[in-house]
Amino acid sequence: MRNQHPTRKSSTHRGPDRERRRQPRRPREDRPAGLHIEGFSRGNGLIRIGTPPHRRERNRRGDVRGAILLLLAEAPMHGYQLIQEIESRSDGQWKPSPGSIYPALSQLEDEGIVLIENIGGRKTAKLTEQGTSYVEENKSAIGDPFAVSDGKSNTGRELRQLARLVGSAATEVANVGTQEQRDKAAEILTDARKALYRLLADESPSS
């Protein structure tokens, strides 16, 4: 029985198009190999516009050790509380990962600055006496670790921080103040609230 499919003849002839495809690609002369273009990053054969991811992360990252020390100087906290508080105080610009918080806590514990105890099923950290003294002596060096940069003005962040401080003071008056002090505090806050809304409406306070 004859083969119904004719055998294809192999051809050693290659056309000019095929020969050109096999030639090595020449480097572009308008951009030397390895040239870094500011604001551009390569990936999957494409050029992406914008700040490289590692630079964005660097701009939004603060001092983990300093942040932990300042927070623990206020109250004992477990790891998740530290992460949430850092994110809140940096206005969402910096949220450290557990992979940066827990090693820092372990290092501080090894130095005798922090004591870690199991409270309510959670490993909670607090400053030792040595740690409290360390924070007091090094406050200027620690600075403000929550003031991470996002390339914009920090005025908004500072205003929100001030609002939190005012809120804390009002809570203190509400908890321990006399009735007369509470009434006066309520009057102050009411006037401040009205003044802020007048500011937004660009109105001048009435005399």
Beta strands, then each sheet from edge to edge (+ up, - down):
strand 1: 40-43
strand 2: 46-49
strand 3: 77-78
strand 4: 114-119
strand 5: 122-127
sheet 1: 1+ 2-
sheet 2: 3+ 5- 4+
end
